Amino acid sequence: MMTRALLLGTVLAFTCATAGWSADLPKREVGQIVYDGVPETPAALQAAIVPYYNARSAIFEDWLADGSILIATRFGDTNQIHRLAAPGGARTQLTFFNEPINTAIAQPKAQRYLYARDVGGAEYYQAYLRGLNGAEVQVTAPKTRNDNFVFAGDGKTLIWSQVTPGDPNYDIVLGEVANPTGRRTIHEGKGAIAPVDISPDGKWALVARYNSATFVEPYVLDLSNGALKAIGPADRKVGYQGGAFTGDGKAVVMLSDDGAEMSRPVVFDLATGAMRDLDPGAKWPTESFKLSPDGKTIAYMVNEEGYSRLVLKDLATGKALAAPKLPLGVMTGMGFSPDGKRLGFSLSTSTSAGDVWSWDLAAGKLTRWTESELGGLDPANLVEPTLFRYESFDKRSIPAFIYRPKGLTGKRPVVIQIHGGPEGQEQPNFNPRRQSWVSELGAAVIIPNVRGSSGYGKTYIGLDNAEKREDSVKDISALLDWIARQPDLDASRVAVVGQSYGGYMVLALAAHENDRLAGIIDLYGISNWVTFLQNTEGYRRDLRRAEYGDERDPAMRAVFDRISPLNMSDRMKKPMMVFQGANDPRVPRTESEQLVARLRGQGTEVWYVLAKDEGHGIYKKQNAEAVRATEIVFLKKVLGTE
């Protein structure tokens, strides 16, 4: 009897031989996917991929007023909002759309919730209010982009940030829930300004202007007249995150890296400006936090080498409170119940898709609310990654995780997956794509966190800025050196995969490391820094200039001309697969299509896959199954595992 892996290899080998891997393959459309120069996926391989994407997770969103929980999960093609009335209860679906609904915010003191929805991944979000039954009510203005929604404590008022196409400046909008069409702009902002919280008396809002990951300016906004008052130090740049008023409204809690490498929760007195550190000497950064409704307890997530740790403290004294010890994984949501007695959260691990839990603060009891399915996958076959570090060109230690296939001998091919951001971070959560590469390819999968990644302090996150952009590419070159020294890894069979900024990384590697790579998968990557900055959506252009550099400056433009992958395309000789969402507002499809045209013009083999109903990513299950299967066909070919 043939094993599944052997059968798939036989089918794929036949397909490769008959198709001839020709660039003359006809363009074809299947559903919303356009394949250009791409062979068809064998039916057996497509069927083998389905279980990975049948796996579904449950992500905590918020508590409703009656103590039930809103979650995001998927029964059909996209994530939708569901309600859990009790632990272990049925997931009652509340939204039913073709487009994904990934977030929901409960309206205080009501059985209603707010959610945002866009069309085709274009990210021009409109927001809607809805009860457990009945029609949705739109609260935002058409033809605007809306985000960062905050309810007042009484549930009657709502504020959010709004921007129009081409405008880099967000405004703050206020609406009365009882009169959704009566919304009004209360502050005409400058830059990426957004509300964070509303004071207990409903008179003030905490807002923040985001300049970069390490420079965020907090303000208090008078809701009666739209006047801003700056808070925090004026003589230095600080990376603030999040924020909440204390129960008496006299102070705010924020995450801050002021005077430290790592962000941690601090209490900032609005009258005196005094700052009280809740985690002095923190060795690892805090990612997010929540205050209890009475403002007496803080819960926060610490990111320790990519793994989440939950901390509970008394806000007034800083005394640690009992908290559950979590398995190695990544928290994906958190919030206190309306009565403050329970903390809800969701957690994903490498071998479990993600579930919702609650922690009873008084009883010290952990309760599981969901048991998410793995879609037919055998959990015993899933791989737990191992954390390791390697030395880069400047002796800096670079963290990474490696997934090694079980029960296989001989040198294994390698897939390196590089995150976007660039301030993102690869973490050991449940990832069906990585697991499928390990199982279906027999490959080792490495996910590095090169310089510029978040999670390792503010110095590390700034090491790839502007003129230092290619230093992060050198970190992958050093990883290739590390692979060559490993007895169980085959340095002659390495493929790199990256999306968004990670797409830029793999394109740069395709030029700099052509001889050491077997193939490249670029997903909506930046191919030319100048055209990217000129064509990315106006509401984010100045933010990207702050991170990457300003193409209008002659000196910086010269750097961009030197490091843009499109200008090094003559060195790219290895096969490449390119994926693009047609509606991507961040990295426009022109970035992919100018690269495809250039490479094909010089004779480099390129597979081009376009999703007509996606933007910056792949969020629909049917599309994910199709594109991820094509990736495996490509990887089998270039790694020689068919």
C-alpha positions in Angstrom: 0.0 0.0 0.0 1.4 3.4 -1.0 1.7 6.0 1.8 -0.1 9.3 1.3 3.3 11.2 0.9 4.4 8.7 -1.8 1.1 8.9 -3.6 1.1 12.7 -3.6 4.7 12.7 -4.9 3.8 10.3 -7.7 0.8 12.4 -8.8 2.8 15.6 -8.6 5.7 14.1 -10.5 3.4 13.1 -13.3 1.8 16.5 -13.4 5.2 18.2 -13.6 6.3 16.0 -16.4 3.2 16.6 -18.5 3.0 20.3 -17.8 6.7 20.8 -18.5 6.7 23.8 -16.1 6.3 26.0 -19.1 5.9 29.8 -18.9 3.4 29.3 -21.8 0.8 27.8 -19.5 -2.5 29.5 -20.3 -3.9 32.0 -17.9 -6.9 30.6 -16.1 -9.5 31.7 -13.5 -10.9 29.4 -10.8 -13.4 31.2 -8.5 -11.7 34.5 -7.5 -8.2 33.3 -8.2 -6.3 34.1 -11.4 -3.4 31.8 -12.2 -0.8 33.1 -14.7 1.9 30.7 -15.8 1.0 28.3 -13.0 0.4 24.5 -13.4 -2.8 23.0 -12.0 -2.7 21.6 -8.5 -3.1 17.8 -8.5 -6.5 16.8 -7.0 -4.8 14.5 -4.4 -2.6 17.3 -3.1 -5.6 19.7 -3.0 -7.5 17.2 -0.9 -4.5 16.7 1.4 -4.4 20.4 2.1 -8.0 20.8 3.1 -7.8 19.5 6.7 -5.2 22.1 7.6 -7.6 24.9 6.7 -10.6 23.1 8.1 -9.0 23.7 11.5 -10.7 26.7 13.2 -9.9 28.8 16.2 -12.0 30.8 18.7 -10.8 34.3 19.4 -12.0 36.3 22.4 -13.6 39.6 21.4 -15.6 41.0 24.3 -18.1 40.3 27.1 -21.8 41.2 26.6 -23.7 42.8 29.4 -25.4 39.5 30.4 -22.0 37.7 30.9 -22.0 35.9 27.6 -18.9 36.2 25.3 -18.5 37.4 21.8 -15.9 35.4 19.8 -14.6 35.4 16.2 -14.6 32.0 14.6 -15.4 30.4 11.2 -18.0 27.9 10.2 -18.0 28.8 6.5 -15.5 30.7 4.3 -14.8 33.6 6.6 -14.5 34.5 10.2 -17.7 35.8 11.7 -18.9 37.0 15.1 -20.5 34.3 17.4 -21.9 34.3 20.9 -21.2 31.9 23.7 -23.9 31.9 26.3 -22.0 29.7 28.7 -18.8 27.6 28.9 -19.1 24.7 26.5 -22.2 26.1 24.9 -23.1 26.3 21.3 -21.4 28.9 19.1 -24.4 31.0 18.0 -23.5 32.8 14.8 -24.5 36.5 14.8 -23.0 37.9 11.6 -23.4 36.3 8.1 -21.3 38.0 5.5 -19.0 37.0 2.6 -16.4 39.4 3.9 -14.6 38.5 7.2 -15.7 40.1 10.5 -12.7 39.8 12.8 -13.5 42.2 15.6 -16.4 43.1 17.8 -16.9 45.5 20.7 -19.8 45.2 23.1 -21.9 48.2 23.8 -21.8 48.7 27.6 -25.1 48.1 29.5 -26.8 46.7 26.4 -27.0 43.4 24.5 -25.6 45.1 21.4 -22.2 45.1 19.7 -20.3 47.0 17.1 -18.2 45.5 14.3 -16.4 46.8 11.2 -16.5 45.5 7.7 -14.8 46.3 4.4 -15.2 45.1 0.8 -12.7 42.8 -0.8 -9.8 43.6 1.6 -9.7 47.3 0.6 -9.6 48.3 4.3 -12.1 51.2 4.0 -14.0 50.0 7.1 -17.5 50.9 7.8 -18.9 50.2 11.3 -22.3 48.8 12.3 -24.3 48.4 15.5 -26.4 45.3 16.0 -28.4 43.5 18.6 -28.6 39.8 19.1 -31.5 39.9 16.7 -32.5 42.5 14.1 -30.8 44.6 11.4 -27.5 46.3 11.5 -27.4 50.1 11.8 -24.5 51.9 10.1 -22.8 54.5 12.3 -20.0 55.7 10.0 -20.0 58.0 7.0 -19.8 56.3 3.5 -16.5 56.6 1.5 -14.4 57.0 4.7 -12.0 54.7 6.5 -12.9 54.2 10.2 -11.1 52.5 13.1 -10.3 52.7 16.8 -13.9 52.6 18.2 -14.4 53.5 21.9 -17.6 53.5 23.9 -18.2 55.7 26.9 -18.9 53.8 30.1 -22.7 54.4 29.9 -22.8 53.0 26.4 -24.5 56.1 25.0 -21.6 57.7 23.3 -19.1 56.4 20.8 -15.9 58.0 19.3 -13.6 56.8 16.6 -11.0 57.9 14.1 -11.9 58.7 10.5 -10.0 59.5 7.3 -10.9 60.1 3.7 -9.1 58.7 0.6 -5.7 60.3 0.0 -5.7 62.2 3.3 -2.9 61.5 5.8 -4.7 63.2 8.6 -7.3 61.4 10.7 -10.2 63.2 12.5 -11.9 62.2 15.7 -15.6 61.6 15.3 -18.3 61.4 18.0 -21.7 59.8 17.7 -24.6 59.2 19.9 -25.8 55.6 19.8 -29.4 56.7 19.9 -28.8 58.9 16.8 -26.3 57.2 14.5 -26.7 59.7 11.7 -26.0 62.6 14.0 -22.2 61.9 14.2 -19.9 64.9 14.1 -16.2 65.6 13.9 -15.0 66.9 17.2 -11.3 67.2 16.4 -9.7 67.7 13.0 -6.5 65.8 13.5 -3.0 65.8 12.2 -1.4 62.5 11.3 -2.5 59.1 12.6 -4.4 60.2 15.7 -6.8 57.9 17.3 -9.0 57.6 20.5 -7.9 55.1 23.1 -10.4 55.5 26.0 -13.1 57.8 27.5 -12.9 59.0 31.1 -15.4 57.7 33.6 -17.3 61.0 33.7 -17.5 61.0 29.9 -15.9 64.5 29.5 -12.5 63.5 28.3 -10.8 61.1 25.9 -7.3 59.7 25.9 -6.0 59.9 22.3 -2.7 59.1 20.7 -0.8 60.2 17.6 1.2 57.3 16.1 4.4 58.4 14.4 6.3 55.2 14.7 6.6 52.1 16.9 9.0 54.0 19.2 7.3 57.5 19.0 3.7 57.9 20.0 2.3 61.1 21.4 -0.5 60.9 24.0 -3.1 63.6 24.6 -6.2 64.3 26.6 -9.0 65.5 24.4 -11.8 67.7 25.8 -15.0 66.2 24.2 -16.9 69.4 24.7 -14.7 71.6 22.5 -12.1 69.3 20.8 -9.1 70.9 22.5 -6.0 68.7 23.0 -3.7 68.7 25.9 -0.3 66.9 25.6 0.7 64.6 28.3 4.0 62.8 28.9 7.5 64.2 28.4 8.1 66.8 25.7 11.9 66.5 25.5 12.2 62.9 24.2 10.4 60.3 22.0 8.5 57.5 23.8 6.9 54.4 22.4 3.5 54.4 24.2 0.9 51.7 23.5 -2.8 51.4 24.5 -4.2 53.3 27.4 -7.1 53.5 29.9 -8.3 56.0 32.5 -8.1 54.9 36.1 -11.4 54.5 38.0 -11.3 58.0 39.4 -10.3 59.6 36.1 -7.3 61.3 37.6 -4.6 59.2 35.9 -4.1 57.0 32.8 -2.4 53.7 32.4 -0.3 53.2 29.3 2.4 50.9 28.1 5.7 52.9 27.9 9.3 52.3 27.0 10.4 55.6 28.5 13.7 55.1 30.3 13.8 51.4 29.5 14.4 49.0 26.7 11.1 47.2 27.2 7.5 48.5 27.2 5.7 48.0 30.5 2.6 49.3 32.2 2.9 52.7 33.9 0.4 54.9 35.7 0.6 58.6 34.7 -0.9 61.2 37.0 -2.7 63.8 34.9 -2.3 66.6 37.5 1.3 66.2 38.5 2.8 64.3 35.5 4.3 61.8 37.9 4.8 58.3 36.5 4.6 55.1 38.5 6.1 52.0 37.0 4.1 48.8 37.5 6.9 46.4 36.2 10.2 48.1 36.9 13.2 46.4 35.4 11.1 44.4 33.0 13.1 41.9 31.0 10.4 41.3 28.4 7.9 43.6 26.8 4.2 43.9 27.7 2.1 43.6 24.6 -1.3 44.7 25.8 -3.3 45.2 29.0 -6.9 45.6 30.3 -8.2 47.4 33.5 -11.1 45.9 35.4 -14.4 48.0 35.3 -13.7 49.4 38.7 -10.1 50.3 37.8 -8.6 48.4 40.7 -7.0 45.4 38.8 -4.8 45.3 35.8 -4.2 42.3 33.6 -1.4 42.3 31.1 0.3 40.0 28.6 4.1 39.7 28.7 5.8 38.5 25.6 8.7 36.2 26.6 10.7 35.2 23.5 7.4 35.0 21.6 5.4 33.1 24.3 2.6 34.8 26.3 2.6 35.1 30.0 -0.5 36.5 31.8 0.1 38.9 34.8 -2.6 40.2 37.2 -1.8 43.0 39.7 -3.5 45.4 42.1 -3.3 48.7 40.4 -2.9 50.8 43.5 -0.2 48.8 45.2 1.4 46.9 42.3 1.0 43.7 44.2 0.9 40.5 42.1 -2.4 38.6 42.1 -3.0 35.0 41.4 -3.0 34.3 37.6 -3.3 31.0 35.7 -0.1 29.4 34.4 -0.7 29.0 30.7 0.7 26.4 28.3 3.4 27.5 25.9 1.4 29.6 23.4 0.2 33.0 22.3 -2.7 35.0 23.7 -5.0 36.5 21.1 -7.5 38.5 23.1 -8.4 39.5 26.6 -11.0 41.4 28.6 -12.7 41.7 32.0 -16.4 40.7 32.4 -18.8 43.6 33.2 -18.8 42.8 36.9 -15.0 42.5 36.9 -15.1 39.1 38.5 -13.7 37.2 35.5 -11.0 37.7 32.9 -11.8 36.3 29.5 -9.0 35.5 27.0 -8.0 33.3 24.1 -4.9 31.3 23.6 -3.4 29.5 20.6 -0.5 27.0 20.7 1.5 25.3 18.0 -0.6 22.2 18.2 -4.0 23.6 19.1 -6.0 26.0 17.0 -7.0 28.4 19.7 -9.7 28.5 22.4 -11.4 30.9 24.8 -11.0 30.6 28.6 -12.0 32.6 31.6 -10.3 33.1 34.9 -12.3 33.6 38.1 -10.3 36.1 40.1 -11.8 35.3 43.5 -11.9 31.5 43.2 -8.7 31.2 41.2 -10.5 28.9 38.8 -9.8 28.5 35.1 -12.7 27.6 32.8 -12.6 26.5 29.2 -15.4 27.9 27.0 -14.6 26.4 23.7 -12.9 23.3 22.2 -11.9 24.1 18.7 -11.6 21.4 16.1 -8.4 20.6 14.2 -10.3 19.8 11.0 -9.3 16.2 10.9 -5.6 16.7 11.6 -4.0 14.3 14.1 -2.6 16.4 16.9 0.1 13.7 17.4 1.5 14.6 14.0 1.7 18.3 14.6 5.2 19.7 15.4 6.2 21.9 18.4 8.9 24.4 17.3 12.2 24.8 19.1 13.6 28.2 20.0 17.2 28.9 19.0 19.5 31.8 18.4 22.2 32.3 15.8 25.0 34.9 15.3 24.7 37.5 12.5 27.3 39.4 10.6 27.9 41.9 13.4 27.9 39.3 16.2 24.3 40.1 17.2 22.2 37.2 18.4 19.1 36.6 16.2 16.2 34.6 17.7 14.3 32.0 15.6 12.1 29.0 15.8 12.6 25.8 13.9 10.0 23.1 13.1 11.6 19.8 12.4 9.7 16.9 10.8 9.1 13.8 12.9 10.4 10.4 12.1 12.4 11.3 9.0 16.1 10.7 8.4 18.6 12.3 6.1 19.2 15.9 5.4 15.9 17.8 5.2 15.1 20.7 2.8 14.4 24.0 4.5 11.7 26.7 4.2 12.4 30.0 5.8 9.4 32.2 6.4 10.0 35.9 7.1 7.3 38.1 8.7 6.1 41.5 7.6 5.8 44.7 9.5 8.7 45.2 9.6 7.9 45.5 13.3 6.1 42.2 13.3 7.2 39.1 15.2 7.0 35.4 14.4 5.4 33.5 17.3 4.7 29.9 18.0 0.9 30.0 17.6 -1.1 27.5 15.6 -0.2 27.9 11.9 -1.6 25.4 9.4 0.7 26.6 6.7 3.9 25.8 8.6 2.5 22.5 9.7 1.6 21.6 6.1 5.1 22.4 4.9 6.6 20.1 7.6 4.2 17.3 6.9 3.6 17.4 3.1 7.2 18.5 2.2 9.1 16.7 4.9 10.9 20.1 5.3 12.3 21.9 8.3 10.6 25.3 8.7 12.5 28.2 10.2 10.8 31.4 11.3 13.4 34.0 12.3 12.8 37.4 14.0 15.5 39.5 12.3 16.5 42.9 13.5 13.6 45.3 13.3 11.2 42.8 14.9 9.1 43.7 17.9 9.3 41.8 21.1 13.0 42.3 21.8 13.2 46.0 23.0 13.4 49.4 21.4 17.0 49.2 20.3 16.4 46.0 18.4 13.3 47.3 16.7 15.3 50.3 15.3 18.2 48.4 13.9 16.9 48.2 10.4 15.6 51.8 10.0 16.3 53.8 6.8 19.9 53.4 5.6 20.2 50.2 7.7 17.4 48.4 5.8 19.6 45.7 4.3 21.1 44.8 7.6 18.0 42.7 8.2 18.6 40.9 4.9 22.1 40.1 6.1 20.5 38.4 9.1 19.0 35.9 6.7 22.4 35.4 5.0 23.8 34.5 8.4 20.9 32.1 8.8 21.9 30.4 5.6 25.4 30.0 7.0 23.9 28.4 10.2 21.8 26.0 8.1 25.0 24.9 6.2 26.5 23.9 9.6 23.6 21.7 10.6 24.0 18.0 10.0 20.3 17.4 9.5 19.6 20.3 7.1 20.3 20.4 3.4 21.8 23.8 2.5 21.4 23.1 -1.2 17.6 22.9 -0.9 16.4 26.2 0.8 13.4 28.2 -0.2 12.4 31.6 1.3 8.8 32.8 1.8 7.8 36.3 2.8 4.8 38.6 2.8 4.6 42.4 2.7 7.8 43.6 4.2 8.9 40.0 4.4 8.2 40.0 0.6 10.7 42.7 0.2 13.1 40.6 2.3 12.8 37.5 0.0 13.1 39.6 -3.1 16.3 41.2 -1.8 17.6 37.7 -0.9 16.7 36.5 -4.4 19.3 39.0 -5.7 21.9 38.8 -3.0 21.8 35.1 -2.3 20.7 33.7 -5.7 23.2 30.9 -5.6 22.2 29.7 -2.2 18.4 29.6 -2.8 16.3 27.0 -4.6 13.2 29.1 -4.9 11.3 32.2 -3.7 7.7 32.8 -2.8 6.9 36.5 -2.6 3.5 37.5 -1.3 2.6 41.2 -2.0 6.1 42.3 -1.4 7.7 45.7 -2.0 9.7 45.5 -5.2 10.6 49.2 -5.5 10.8 51.5 -2.5 10.1 54.7 -4.5 7.0 53.4 -6.3 5.7 51.7 -3.2 5.9 55.0 -1.2 4.3 56.9 -4.1 1.4 54.5 -4.5 0.6 53.2 -1.0 -2.7 54.6 0.3 -2.4 58.3 1.4 -3.6 57.6 4.9 -0.5 55.5 5.6 2.2 57.1 3.3 3.7 59.4 5.9 3.9 56.7 8.5 5.8 54.5 6.1 8.1 57.3 5.3 8.9 57.6 9.0 9.8 53.9 9.1 11.5 53.4 5.8 12.8 56.8 4.8 11.4 59.6 2.6 11.8 59.1 -1.2 11.5 62.8 -1.7 14.9 63.3 0.0 17.6 62.9 -2.7 20.0 61.1 -0.3 17.3 58.7 0.8 16.1 58.2 -2.8 19.7 57.2 -3.7 19.6 54.5 -1.0 16.2 53.3 -2.3 17.6 53.1 -5.8 20.5 51.0 -4.5 18.5 48.5 -2.4 15.2 48.2 -4.4 14.9 44.6 -5.5 13.5 45.6 -8.9 16.8 47.3 -9.6 18.7 44.1 -8.9 16.3 41.8 -10.9 19.1 40.8 -13.3 20.6 38.7 -10.4 17.3 36.8 -9.8 17.6 33.6 -11.7 15.8 31.1 -9.5 12.1 30.2 -9.9 9.7 32.5 -8.1 6.0 32.4 -7.1 4.3 35.8 -6.7 0.9 36.2 -5.0 -1.0 39.5 -4.8 -4.4 40.6 -3.6 -6.0 42.8 -6.2 -7.4 45.3 -3.7 -4.3 45.7 -1.5 -4.2 49.3 -0.2 -0.8 48.9 1.5 1.3 47.2 -1.1 -0.5 47.9 -4.4 -0.6 45.2 -7.0 1.7 47.3 -9.2 4.6 46.3 -7.0 4.0 42.6 -7.9 3.2 43.1 -11.5 6.2 45.3 -12.4 8.4 42.6 -10.9 6.6 39.8 -12.7 7.0 41.6 -16.0 10.7 42.4 -15.4 11.6 38.8 -14.4 9.7 37.2 -17.3 11.3 39.7 -19.7 14.7 38.4 -18.7 13.7 34.7 -18.8 13.3 34.0 -15.1 10.5 31.5 -14.3 7.6 33.2 -12.5 4.3 31.9 -11.3 1.8 34.7 -10.7 -1.3 34.2 -8.6 -3.9 37.0 -8.2 -6.9 37.0 -5.8 -9.5 39.3 -7.1 -11.4 39.6 -3.8 -8.5 39.9 -1.3 -6.4 42.8 -0.1 -3.3 42.7 2.1 -3.5 39.0 3.0 -5.7 36.0 2.4 -8.8 35.9 4.7 -11.2 33.6 2.8 -10.9 29.9 3.4 -11.5 28.9 -0.2 -8.8 31.3 -1.4 -6.4 30.1 1.3 -6.8 26.5 0.4 -6.1 27.2 -3.3 -3.1 29.5 -2.8 -1.5 27.4 -0.1 -1.8 24.3 -2.2 -0.2 26.1 -5.1 2.7 27.1 -2.8 3.2 23.5 -1.9 3.3 22.5 -5.6 5.9 25.2 -6.2 8.0 24.2 -3.1 7.9 20.5 -4.1 9.3 21.4 -7.5 12.1 23.7 -6.3 13.1 21.6 -3.3 13.0 18.4 -5.2 10.5 16.6 -2.9 7.9 15.6 -5.5 
